[in-house]
């Protein structure tokens, strides 16, 4: 496998992970909106699927504002 093939495979995997994150975030959002989970439970669910880092308040990815 060449470096290009390897990188393309890694990019495909990253794309799939991003889609899974989107589906997880959408599912938690819908459950929260419908009252099926409390805000604390929603945060726990997002943390379980490693999505909390994407929406954590005050998270600016290390950038100064």
CNS distance restraints for C-alpha pairs under 8 A (distance, minus, plus):
assign (resid   1 and name CA) (resid   5 and name CA) 5.99 0.50 0.50
assign (resid   1 and name CA) (resid   6 and name CA) 6.47 0.50 0.50
assign (resid   2 and name CA) (resid   6 and name CA) 6.21 0.50 0.50
assign (resid   3 and name CA) (resid   7 and name CA) 6.06 0.50 0.50
assign (resid   4 and name CA) (resid   8 and name CA) 6.08 0.50 0.50
assign (resid   5 and name CA) (resid   9 and name CA) 6.19 0.50 0.50
assign (resid   6 and name CA) (resid  10 and name CA) 6.24 0.50 0.50
assign (resid   7 and name CA) (resid  11 and name CA) 6.14 0.50 0.50
assign (resid   8 and name CA) (resid  12 and name CA) 6.24 0.50 0.50
assign (resid   9 and name CA) (resid  13 and name CA) 6.31 0.50 0.50
assign (resid  10 and name CA) (resid  14 and name CA) 6.17 0.50 0.50
assign (resid  11 and name CA) (resid  15 and name CA) 6.12 0.50 0.50
assign (resid  12 and name CA) (resid  16 and name CA) 6.30 0.50 0.50
assign (resid  13 and name CA) (resid  17 and name CA) 6.18 0.50 0.50
assign (resid  14 and name CA) (resid  18 and name CA) 6.19 0.50 0.50
assign (resid  15 and name CA) (resid  19 and name CA) 6.38 0.50 0.50
assign (resid  16 and name CA) (resid  20 and name CA) 6.26 0.50 0.50
assign (resid  17 and name CA) (resid  21 and name CA) 6.18 0.50 0.50
assign (resid  18 and name CA) (resid  22 and name CA) 6.21 0.50 0.50
assign (resid  19 and name CA) (resid  23 and name CA) 6.23 0.50 0.50
assign (resid  20 and name CA) (resid  24 and name CA) 6.15 0.50 0.50
assign (resid  21 and name CA) (resid  25 and name CA) 6.09 0.50 0.50
assign (resid  21 and name CA) (resid  49 and name CA) 7.47 0.50 0.50
assign (resid  21 and name CA) (resid  51 and name CA) 6.39 0.50 0.50
assign (resid  22 and name CA) (resid  26 and name CA) 6.07 0.50 0.50
assign (resid  23 and name CA) (resid  27 and name CA) 6.08 0.50 0.50
assign (resid  24 and name CA) (resid  28 and name CA) 6.22 0.50 0.50
assign (resid  24 and name CA) (resid  46 and name CA) 7.47 0.50 0.50
assign (resid  24 and name CA) (resid  49 and name CA) 7.31 0.50 0.50
assign (resid  24 and name CA) (resid  51 and name CA) 7.87 0.50 0.50
assign (resid  25 and name CA) (resid  29 and name CA) 6.05 0.50 0.50
assign (resid  25 and name CA) (resid  46 and name CA) 6.97 0.50 0.50
assign (resid  25 and name CA) (resid  51 and name CA) 7.16 0.50 0.50
assign (resid  26 and name CA) (resid  30 and name CA) 6.16 0.50 0.50
assign (resid  27 and name CA) (resid  31 and name CA) 6.19 0.50 0.50
assign (resid  28 and name CA) (resid  32 and name CA) 6.06 0.50 0.50
assign (resid  28 and name CA) (resid  42 and name CA) 6.04 0.50 0.50
assign (resid  28 and name CA) (resid  45 and name CA) 7.16 0.50 0.50
assign (resid  28 and name CA) (resid  46 and name CA) 7.31 0.50 0.50
assign (resid  29 and name CA) (resid  33 and name CA) 6.08 0.50 0.50
assign (resid  29 and name CA) (resid  42 and name CA) 7.82 0.50 0.50
assign (resid  30 and name CA) (resid  34 and name CA) 6.05 0.50 0.50
assign (resid  31 and name CA) (resid  35 and name CA) 6.19 0.50 0.50
assign (resid  31 and name CA) (resid  36 and name CA) 5.05 0.50 0.50
assign (resid  31 and name CA) (resid  37 and name CA) 5.90 0.50 0.50
assign (resid  32 and name CA) (resid  36 and name CA) 5.90 0.50 0.50
assign (resid  32 and name CA) (resid  37 and name CA) 5.19 0.50 0.50
assign (resid  32 and name CA) (resid  38 and name CA) 6.42 0.50 0.50
assign (resid  32 and name CA) (resid  39 and name CA) 6.82 0.50 0.50
assign (resid  32 and name CA) (resid  42 and name CA) 6.66 0.50 0.50
assign (resid  37 and name CA) (resid  41 and name CA) 5.83 0.50 0.50
assign (resid  37 and name CA) (resid  42 and name CA) 6.26 0.50 0.50
assign (resid  38 and name CA) (resid  42 and name CA) 6.24 0.50 0.50
assign (resid  39 and name CA) (resid  43 and name CA) 6.32 0.50 0.50
assign (resid  40 and name CA) (resid  44 and name CA) 6.33 0.50 0.50
assign (resid  41 and name CA) (resid  45 and name CA) 6.12 0.50 0.50
assign (resid  42 and name CA) (resid  46 and name CA) 6.18 0.50 0.50
assign (resid  43 and name CA) (resid  47 and name CA) 6.07 0.50 0.50
assign (resid  43 and name CA) (resid  52 and name CA) 6.81 0.50 0.50
assign (resid  44 and name CA) (resid  48 and name CA) 6.11 0.50 0.50
assign (resid  45 and name CA) (resid  49 and name CA) 6.61 0.50 0.50
assign (resid  46 and name CA) (resid  50 and name CA) 6.20 0.50 0.50
assign (resid  46 and name CA) (resid  51 and name CA) 4.94 0.50 0.50
assign (resid  46 and name CA) (resid  52 and name CA) 4.95 0.50 0.50
assign (resid  47 and name CA) (resid  51 and name CA) 5.80 0.50 0.50
assign (resid  47 and name CA) (resid  52 and name CA) 4.83 0.50 0.50
assign (resid  47 and name CA) (resid  53 and name CA) 7.69 0.50 0.50
assign (resid  51 and name CA) (resid  55 and name CA) 7.22 0.50 0.50
assign (resid  52 and name CA) (resid  56 and name CA) 5.62 0.50 0.50
assign (resid  53 and name CA) (resid  59 and name CA) 7.45 0.50 0.50
assign (resid  54 and name CA) (resid  59 and name CA) 7.76 0.50 0.50
assign (resid  55 and name CA) (resid  59 and name CA) 7.26 0.50 0.50
assign (resid  60 and name CA) (resid  64 and name CA) 7.52 0.50 0.50
